[in-house]
């Protein structure tokens, strides 16, 4: 990664040089000094039209602009490759089944710290929510969170976010969002149980009427949305839950 960082720095310097050259070419030019007459400028016996003309700045500018674009493209490609390597290293932390939640978080933070020392200005470090979500989406992390009760799980979510860069205000906002998600899921899971009972007990129009009443009772104004989703074969509370995310 250190080689990648040096390559990015070299590319950035070269890009700046190209842009400076472009800027210079676009600066207003002083009038050219008077040119000597054709007879004086041409060697004896040679026609004036064969005298070499100086390069035209307007013709050179597109070449420099194209070079600057190529440098910018290479710079972006190198940055993307470096970030992808970091993502791969972080995701590998989630593959070790022997780690506890605490140990997994510690190893995850170690990888981040090492990467931050080598490339402190990498864009990914500007988004704690992205780093936290990558950790929370790990299957083994979700397995441990699912095994906890609501209170203990919330405590772990708070700790994970704090360790990964959230401040107190952001953690408080996420607590409120987590509470809404928890209430929504509990309501939805109860609905699904009732739905199964109705589906097994009624048929035809009677079943549809019972399901409509059930949706209205559990979801109120959003009942039509739930109905449309179910007609399309999507049952939002039958999908996997990602604690800390939905």
C-alpha positions as CSV (number, residue, x, y, z in Angstrom):
1,X,0.0,0.0,0.0
2,X,3.0,2.3,0.6
3,X,4.0,1.8,-3.1
4,X,0.5,2.7,-4.0
5,X,0.6,5.9,-1.9
6,X,3.9,6.9,-3.6
7,X,2.5,6.2,-7.0
8,X,-0.6,8.4,-6.1
9,X,1.7,11.2,-5.0
10,X,3.8,11.0,-8.2
11,X,0.7,11.0,-10.4
12,X,-0.7,14.0,-8.5
13,X,2.6,16.0,-9.0
14,X,2.6,15.2,-12.7
15,X,-1.0,16.2,-13.0
16,X,-0.3,19.5,-11.4
17,X,2.6,20.1,-13.7
18,X,0.4,19.5,-16.7
19,X,-2.4,21.7,-15.4
20,X,0.2,24.5,-14.8
21,X,1.4,24.2,-18.4
22,X,-2.2,24.4,-19.6
23,X,-2.8,27.5,-17.5
24,X,0.3,29.1,-18.9
25,X,-0.8,28.4,-22.4
26,X,-4.1,30.1,-21.7
27,X,-2.6,33.3,-20.3
28,X,-2.8,36.3,-22.6
29,X,0.3,36.5,-24.8
30,X,2.2,39.7,-25.4
31,X,2.3,40.8,-29.1
32,X,5.0,39.1,-31.1
33,X,8.0,41.3,-32.0
34,X,8.0,42.5,-35.6
35,X,9.2,39.8,-37.9
36,X,12.0,40.5,-40.4
37,X,11.1,40.7,-44.0
38,X,10.9,37.6,-46.0
39,X,14.1,38.5,-47.8
40,X,16.0,39.0,-44.5
41,X,14.6,36.0,-42.8
42,X,15.3,33.5,-45.6
43,X,18.8,32.2,-46.5
44,X,20.2,33.4,-49.7
45,X,18.5,31.8,-52.7
46,X,15.7,30.2,-50.6
47,X,12.1,31.3,-50.9
48,X,10.7,32.9,-47.7
49,X,7.8,30.4,-47.5
50,X,10.2,27.5,-46.6
51,X,11.4,29.2,-43.4
52,X,10.3,27.0,-40.3
53,X,7.4,28.5,-38.4
54,X,7.3,28.4,-34.5
55,X,4.9,25.9,-32.9
56,X,1.4,27.1,-32.5
57,X,0.4,27.2,-28.8
58,X,-3.2,26.5,-29.7
59,X,-2.1,23.2,-31.4
60,X,0.0,22.2,-28.3
61,X,-2.8,22.8,-25.8
62,X,-5.0,19.9,-26.8
63,X,-2.1,17.5,-26.3
64,X,-1.4,18.7,-22.8
65,X,-5.1,18.6,-22.0
66,X,-5.2,15.0,-23.1
67,X,-2.2,14.2,-21.0
68,X,-3.7,15.8,-18.0
69,X,-6.9,13.8,-18.4
70,X,-4.9,10.6,-18.7
71,X,-3.0,11.4,-15.5
72,X,-6.3,12.1,-13.7
73,X,-7.7,8.8,-14.9
74,X,-4.7,6.9,-13.7
75,X,-4.8,8.7,-10.4
76,X,-8.5,7.8,-9.9
77,X,-7.8,4.2,-10.9
78,X,-5.0,3.9,-8.5
79,X,-7.1,5.3,-5.7
80,X,-9.9,2.9,-6.5
81,X,-7.6,0.0,-6.5
82,X,-6.1,1.0,-3.1
83,X,-9.6,1.4,-1.6
84,X,-10.7,-2.0,-2.9
85,X,-7.6,-3.7,-1.3
86,X,-8.6,-2.1,2.0
87,X,-12.2,-3.3,1.6
88,X,-10.9,-6.8,0.9
89,X,-8.7,-6.8,4.0
90,X,-11.6,-5.6,6.1
91,X,-14.0,-8.2,4.8
92,X,-11.6,-11.0,5.5
93,X,-11.9,-10.1,9.2
94,X,-15.5,-11.4,8.9
95,X,-14.5,-14.8,7.7
96,X,-12.7,-16.1,10.8
97,X,-15.3,-18.1,12.7
98,X,-13.1,-18.4,15.8
99,X,-13.3,-14.7,16.7
100,X,-15.6,-13.3,19.3
101,X,-17.4,-10.1,18.6
102,X,-14.9,-8.1,20.7
103,X,-11.9,-9.7,19.0
104,X,-13.4,-9.2,15.5
105,X,-14.0,-5.5,16.2
106,X,-10.4,-5.1,17.5
107,X,-8.9,-6.8,14.4
108,X,-11.2,-4.7,12.2
109,X,-9.9,-1.5,13.9
110,X,-6.3,-2.7,13.6
111,X,-6.7,-3.0,9.8
112,X,-8.2,0.4,9.6
113,X,-5.5,2.0,11.8
114,X,-2.7,0.5,9.6
115,X,-4.4,1.7,6.5
116,X,-5.0,5.2,7.9
117,X,-1.3,5.5,8.7
118,X,-0.3,4.7,5.2
119,X,-3.0,6.8,3.4
120,X,-4.6,9.2,6.0
121,X,-6.5,11.1,3.3
122,X,-8.2,8.1,1.7
123,X,-11.9,9.0,1.1
124,X,-13.2,6.0,2.9
125,X,-12.1,7.4,6.3
126,X,-14.4,10.4,5.8
127,X,-17.5,8.1,6.2
128,X,-17.7,6.4,9.6
129,X,-21.2,5.1,8.7
130,X,-19.7,3.2,5.7
131,X,-17.1,1.6,7.9
132,X,-19.6,0.7,10.6
133,X,-22.0,-0.8,8.0
134,X,-19.3,-2.9,6.5
135,X,-18.7,-4.4,9.9
136,X,-22.3,-4.8,10.9
137,X,-23.2,-6.5,7.6
138,X,-20.7,-9.3,8.3
139,X,-22.7,-12.6,8.7
140,X,-20.9,-13.6,11.9
141,X,-21.4,-10.2,13.5
142,X,-25.1,-10.5,12.8
143,X,-25.2,-13.9,14.2
144,X,-23.8,-12.7,17.5
145,X,-26.1,-9.6,17.6
146,X,-29.1,-11.8,16.9
147,X,-28.3,-13.9,19.9
148,X,-28.5,-10.9,22.3
149,X,-31.6,-9.4,23.9
150,X,-32.8,-6.0,22.7
151,X,-31.0,-4.1,25.5
152,X,-27.7,-5.9,25.2
153,X,-27.8,-5.7,21.5
154,X,-28.3,-1.9,21.6
155,X,-25.3,-1.6,23.9
156,X,-23.2,-3.5,21.4
157,X,-24.4,-1.4,18.5
158,X,-23.5,1.8,20.5
159,X,-20.0,0.5,21.3
160,X,-19.3,-0.6,17.7
161,X,-20.3,2.8,16.3
162,X,-18.2,4.6,18.9
163,X,-15.2,2.5,18.2
164,X,-15.6,3.2,14.5
165,X,-15.8,6.9,14.7
166,X,-19.3,8.0,15.7
167,X,-19.5,10.9,18.1
168,X,-22.1,11.0,20.9
169,X,-24.6,13.0,19.0
170,X,-24.5,10.6,16.0
171,X,-24.8,7.6,18.4
172,X,-27.9,9.2,20.0
173,X,-29.5,9.7,16.6
174,X,-28.8,6.1,15.7
175,X,-30.3,4.9,19.0
176,X,-33.6,6.5,18.0
177,X,-33.5,5.0,14.5
178,X,-32.7,1.6,16.0
179,X,-35.7,1.9,18.3
180,X,-38.0,2.7,15.4
181,X,-36.6,-0.3,13.5
182,X,-37.1,-2.6,16.5
183,X,-40.7,-1.5,16.9
184,X,-41.4,-1.9,13.2
185,X,-39.9,-5.4,13.1
186,X,-41.8,-6.6,16.2
187,X,-45.0,-5.3,14.7
188,X,-44.2,-6.9,11.4
189,X,-43.4,-10.3,12.8
190,X,-46.6,-10.3,14.7
191,X,-48.4,-9.4,11.5
192,X,-46.8,-12.3,9.7
193,X,-47.9,-14.8,12.3
194,X,-51.5,-13.5,12.1
195,X,-51.3,-13.6,8.3
196,X,-50.3,-17.2,8.3
197,X,-53.2,-18.1,10.5
198,X,-55.7,-16.3,8.2
199,X,-54.2,-17.8,5.1
200,X,-54.7,-21.3,6.6
201,X,-58.2,-20.6,7.9
202,X,-59.9,-18.7,5.0
203,X,-60.1,-19.0,1.3
204,X,-61.2,-16.9,-1.7
205,X,-62.8,-13.4,-1.1
206,X,-63.1,-14.0,2.6
207,X,-59.4,-14.5,3.0
208,X,-58.7,-11.3,1.0
209,X,-61.1,-9.3,3.2
210,X,-59.5,-10.7,6.4
211,X,-56.0,-9.9,5.1
212,X,-57.1,-6.3,4.2
213,X,-58.4,-5.8,7.7
214,X,-55.3,-7.3,9.2
215,X,-53.0,-5.0,7.2
216,X,-55.0,-1.9,8.2
217,X,-54.9,-2.9,11.9
218,X,-51.1,-3.4,11.9
219,X,-49.9,-0.8,9.4
220,X,-52.6,1.9,9.2
221,X,-51.9,4.4,6.4
222,X,-49.1,2.2,4.9
223,X,-51.5,-0.8,4.5
224,X,-51.9,-0.2,0.7
225,X,-48.1,-0.2,0.3
226,X,-47.9,-3.5,2.1
227,X,-50.7,-4.9,-0.1
228,X,-48.9,-3.9,-3.3
229,X,-45.7,-5.4,-2.1
230,X,-47.4,-8.7,-1.3
231,X,-49.1,-8.8,-4.7
232,X,-45.6,-8.5,-6.2
233,X,-44.4,-11.4,-4.0
234,X,-42.3,-9.2,-1.6
235,X,-42.8,-9.7,2.1
236,X,-40.6,-7.2,3.9
237,X,-40.7,-8.9,7.2
238,X,-39.8,-12.3,5.8
239,X,-36.4,-10.9,4.5
240,X,-33.3,-11.2,6.7
241,X,-32.9,-8.6,9.3
242,X,-29.6,-6.7,9.6
243,X,-29.3,-5.3,13.1
244,X,-28.1,-1.7,13.0
245,X,-29.2,-1.3,9.4
246,X,-33.0,-2.1,9.1
